[in-house]
């Protein structure tokens, strides 16, 4: 097919409301991970076919680098992944190995199942539930292509969850590459809708755009990596599904066709909804004065806007339930209003200007090498919140601050080239004069990965202060601290690979959102111990692989995690007609029952609840992955075991059901000329 025709078809498809994205946040885009490749590249080749008419453009001629490797002087390049493994895992929850959990539908608020330590020092805005749906700075691929490269991805998910991604990169000159990533996804409401004719049938919509470029000078002394990142994500808030009644007045707990807890009061009016718009201008550049002395600068300018609006506040304050005698649920959805209003409008805007200046270098001695980095990081940020006090009157407050950090990083690479030891420390002070710090170290080898990190950082701006017609708080919290020690063995015996692991967390002054959906701080220490086991066994064409975790806690019950967590994949491979590679199998996932956090859309936060247990169900997906040349496809029956042995369904979050059984199809198509 002519390349221009293909591109035109994809751009026309983007205008449709039913398409969507392949999630880029925190997981590899496309169908798999990345692979190491040689540490040098050549320039642009003027032809796609050599003298013997052999096609030379392909995955090995299209290479990319990551900023973190450039920053740490790791000469590592990557080729595109063309394997079929895990092609069928097309949603973000599936791509994260189920370590994240949304509200059951693509594009809904999402959070980690297990505890996570803050990734960096510096006060954050506090709005995070849509973060994974945006392109991530350290995950941006900076390409060097010998020919124009295009990746087209389409997934038609079950129950109207659809994904579209279009990526393109091309060298302008031998040392300058430009490219862009365009993504779109939508999902439709599974309950609380009047059907396909409902003008507000869409639940989540996302547009994402990433423009990236990289340049290196002729003598390789100067390198520039830069990108612009935009995300526009909107969500109609439903608050969960209401239970129902059968024709004989029997309760329906897993009510897939029920009404939603939050509603508009009219089929012609949009109900409660929230959205997020973010932009990030990012640049990294460095100049090599000498191998052991290099200068670098990292620049970020970010804006993030978060909104929530409910024009039927009084209607949605109480939750109507047909299975209770008084017609009302025992809980109100919104707490008591701080003033008399029938509407809530909330807008928060976070702006950040961050500069990091540093020196770095590398030295080698008898096969070993040593890297170092020292830097100064300055953050100027401001968060302003705009909220209504009545139907038409509004107030505003803002928090402007400047933070300064100094830090250093060192890495030692052993002569065997398979082992390395790294350490990093960073220190700063907040506006109250309290010292914040982050210290971490890690050892990596062929058989063992082990490390320790400790971080004491600031509360988020949202945890400090929030005002609205529904909630109002202003806190002076102590600095929370996180300590994390971990280790993982890599053991291989013939066709068996196992990875036993152990994680230990010690949390102090932990900040969380309590049962009233307002922030609170726990002074007592919290201990978390999590042994795990990864396994991969292949004999012949049959594969069994997965991971399992067991989590125990000691201390106040303010962090909720499932005690048992298990993933298992059973798979069989075959070759049909010498050209069609097929992987077929079943994905199984289980979490033990637990009181997972509920979601409050006003502040866009998850909070503790004690009324509904979730999970406790084995989820089974049946799939087949296929590959013909460089084109990969999948077909999948999701939630294939619904109604078999375990009942009609289950909750993945309080009041939110796991998606019903559905059929999905996807294709990933690489073009190299």
PyMOL commands that set and color helices and strands:
alter all, ss='L'
color gray80, all
select helices_A, chain A and resi 3-14+59-61+67-71+92-95+131-133+137-139+313-317+461-464
alter helices_A, ss='H'
color red, helices_A
select strands_A, chain A and resi 35-37+62-65+77-79+100-101+111-112+142-145+149-157+161-173+176-188+202-216+222-236+244-245+251-252+273-290+293-310+318-320+328-332+344-365+368-388+394-413+420-429+435-444+448-457+465-467+472-474+480-489+491-493+496-508+510-513+519-522+526-539+542-554+564-576+580-591+598-600+605-607+617-628+631-638+651-653+656-657+662-671
alter strands_A, ss='S'
color yellow, strands_A
deselect
rebuild
show_as cartoon
